[in-house]
Amino acid sequence: DLLSISVSPSSADAQNYAGGQVQFVATGTFSQSPTTAPLTSADVGWCVGSAAGNCNGNISGGATVDSNGLAQCQLGFQGTVTLLAGKAETTQVNPDAPYPLKIFGAAQLTCP
């Protein structure tokens, strides 16, 4: 069973990366061997959300992240956003509404 998820880097400043694109990687900790393993888009979903583990849905969060953890700031946004990698508690009924993740890891992306 998947026990927890960590995301690296834990924080990144977009201006330090080529094209402002930052590649985040999720690693899972499991109850059985192997105890840690990289997670792919088949294992977890990525989203912009909150440190509490709630994804924003389709609500603009200042940055975007694709299914493989590649994040980029939205044009004109300045500030820090929380990126999440995790498993949703249930199937999304409304993709536009925020939704919670059951098990997740978080990282911070700073937009210049």
Sequence and secondary structure as in RCSB ss.txt:
>XXXX:A:sequence
DLLSISVSPSSADAQNYAGGQVQFVATGTFSQSPTTAPLTSADVGWCVGSAAGNCNGNISGGATVDSNGLAQCQL
GFQGTVTLLAGKAETTQVNPDAPYPLKIFGAAQLTCP
>XXXX:A:secstr
 EEEEEEESSEEEGGGSGGGEEE EEEEEESSSSSEEEE TTT EEEEE TTSEE TTS  SEEE TTSEEEE T
T  EEEEEEEEEESS  S TTS EEEEEEEEEEEEE 
